[in-house]
Amino acid sequence: MPLDYLDADVAYLLGLITARGTITVQGGLRTLSIEFPYKNLEAEGVTKKFDKHDSLIAGLAPIRARIAELAESDVDISSGSYAAVLSIRGTKNTVFWRDITMFFGNKTSYAEFDVPDQIFEAESTAQKEFMRGFADVAGTVRKSNAFQDGRHRVYLDVLNQNWTLPVRLCRLLQDELRVPVQTITYGHPNMRDPSKKEYKAGRRDAWAREHQIKIFCEAFIKVGFYIPYKQEILEELAQSNAGLPKPVECTLPKPKRRGKKRHPAESSSKLPPQIRGKHYDAYWEICRDLGCWRYQQLLKQNKKLS
């Protein structure tokens, strides 16, 4: 597909789908559903706080209009117990549906969606729109996300089953958009339960939670949100970070951290083959084994890193 088709509207929709989209075909009816989980909608600043449900429904109206024009179809908004859902339905295999299928390689769920390769080849405007779509769905901005030094952060959540997506999003942020990622907290036993406290308490899979990409608010301003109240809180928290040390990009390889103890779940079937049975002391080691693009570039320059 020619890249001139991948404009801002298409890129934004692809970001929404990658974050929490599901595609189903049943009895000739095609449905694209995008969930906006309420837990990802929490937004609280230093002085401001919003009613997330009412604020979300209001914020979804322009998003629905934008998608409806792109899909040339009606878009419904429904509100359930844990999420608001945007739904697009169609009975014909139009260009819109064929393109969505092409971008995601016939995959049907955000549990397996990846950043489409075409996004990395697109203009920076489209890349930013993709990230903003992802963040509108899966990003949280609140003062409780603060780092230990008090700096406020945005969290981007990725379903635990999808292990390749965090490193691809990190590449898009850092190497394409020049937005530094502070850290990635993987849903891995060495990262989530290094002391084995939950494991010993009988919660043996408690570590298998969502992966979280963490970015300081003043760095994420470059991407931002379309959901108004999220953007308002982001700007307030970014201003609160003013004067603190400037965020820096990840550099690999990093100094070796103090070793963590081995965890019984390191060979869990919930872990992908690339990292199953391995022990990790730092998040970037997981990135490396999951195909970190930046590490691969360094490896080409220095074979000793392998």
PENORBEL-V486925 format. One record per residue. SS is DSSP state (@ for helix, = for strand, . for the rest). Layout:
((SS) (SS))
//
This chain:
((.) (.) (@) (@) (@) (.) (.) (@) (@) (@) (@) (@) (@) (@) (@) (@) (@) (@) (@) (@) (=) (=) (=) (=) (=) (=) (.) (.) (=) (=) (=) (=) (=) (=) (=) (=) (=) (@) (@) (@) (@) (.) (=) (=) (.) (.) (.) (.) (=) (.) (.) (@) (@) (@) (@) (@) (@) (@) (@) (@) (@) (@) (@) (@) (@) (@) (@) (@) (@) (@) (@) (.) (.) (.) (=) (=) (=) (=) (=) (.) (.) (.) (=) (=) (=) (=) (=) (=) (=) (=) (.) (.) (.) (.) (@) (@) (@) (@) (@) (@) (@) (@) (@) (.) (.) (.) (.) (.) (=) (.) (.) (.) (.) (.) (.) (.) (@) (@) (@) (@) (@) (.) (.) (@) (@) (@) (@) (@) (@) (@) (@) (@) (@) (@) (@) (@) (@) (@) (=) (=) (=) (=) (@) (@) (@) (.) (.) (.) (.) (.) (.) (.) (=) (=) (=) (=) (=) (=) (.) (.) (.) (.) (.) (.) (@) (@) (@) (@) (@) (@) (@) (@) (@) (@) (@) (@) (.) (.) (.) (.) (.) (.) (=) (=) (=) (.) (.) (.) (@) (@) (@) (@) (.) (.) (.) (.) (@) (@) (@) (@) (.) (.) (.) (.) (.) (.) (.) (.) (.) (.) (=) (=) (=) (=) (=) (=) (@) (@) (@) (@) (.) (.) (.) (.) (.) (.) (.) (@) (@) (@) (@) (@) (@) (@) (@) (@) (@) (@) (@) (@) (.) (.) (.) (.) (.) (.) (.) (.) (.) (.) (.) (.) (.) (.) (.) (.) (.) (.) (.) (.) (.) (.) (.) (@) (@) (@) (@) (.) (.) (.) (.) (.) (.) (.) (.) (.) (.) (.) (.) (.) (.) (.) (@) (@) (@) (@) (@) (@) (@) (.) (.) (.) (@) (@) (@) (@) (@) (@) (@) (@) (@) (.) (@) (@) (@) (.))
//
